[in-house]
């Protein structure tokens, strides 16, 4: 049975954002998870993912970016998104109880997390659930510059049919970043990790990604 989340409000910049916090009694890490551009923190993909992470002993935070709080459809510009990331990470660190706090995001949310880290936000590591390396069909418009020089552990989970970073496009980026960056491909997955011929609810798809993330977190957590 999923843990009941505590609904919170976090001060971020000139306003506030909603957050949901769940912590298993045996938590050995904490993971802050941001949504993608087209959905909010209550999307079944994210709730399924965080429920499965809780089952693995990881505390989780989900939060909304300011534009979702305001009921807008167009994502925030980077400064506002980064400010929200900083605020929620600060709250997560304050409630971590000494365990490492990681940053994770679906598409836009993950990219903003990495930009926040590049600007000084502290995190034990980064987990990307579908990194938007470039707009679909525009591989020349890379969004990778800020990634080079980051030395914290990074896991890129990416579907083999993801038009935002097809096989052979993200791997050279990770190689250039260094051995701290790992790309793991989900066979047949698109940007939402949906696999043709294997229709599954979004919460089940999200939950299926917890196993490789837990494995990566354990590998970078002393004593796990």
C-alpha positions, 0 to 999 in steps of 0.5 A: 500500500502506498505511503500517504504523502504529506501535502506541503507549501514551500516558499519559492521566490515571490510566491509558493509552490505545492509539494508532496513529501513521503518518507518510509521509516527506513529511509536511506536516501531522499529524492526530489522529483520535478515534473515535465513541461506538460504535467504537474506533480500529481501525474500518475507517472510521477506518483507511480514512480515515487511510490515505488521509490518509497517501497525501496526505502527512499523518501520522496518529494514531488513539487509543482513549478510556479507556472503550474501553480498559476494554472499556466501551460507554458513552462517557467523561464529558467530563473524561476524554475531554478529558484523553485528547485533551490527552495524545494531542495533546501526544504528536503535537506532540512528534513533529510535526517542526515541521508543524501538528497538527490535531484530527479526530474522528468524531461524539463524538470530534470533539465532545470535540476541540472541547470540549478546544480550548474549554478551551485545547487547542492545535490548528492546526484542527478537522475533524468527521466527522459532528458530533453537533449534537443527538440524533436527533429532538431538535433543541432539545437543541443541543450548540453553546455551546462552539463560539462564540468558537473562531477556529481553522479548522473543517471540518464534513463532514456527510451530507445524511441525518444525523439528528444535523444535517440540512441547515439545522441546522448551517449557521446554527451555522457562520455564527454561529461565523464565516468560519473555520467551513465546512460541507461536505455529502456528498450522500445520506450518513447519520451514517456517510456511507453512501449509499442504493443505493451499498453500499461497505465502511466503509474505502472510505467513510472513504477517500472523505472524505480528499479534502475534508479534504486540500483544507481542510488545504492551504488553511490550511497556508502553502506548500501 
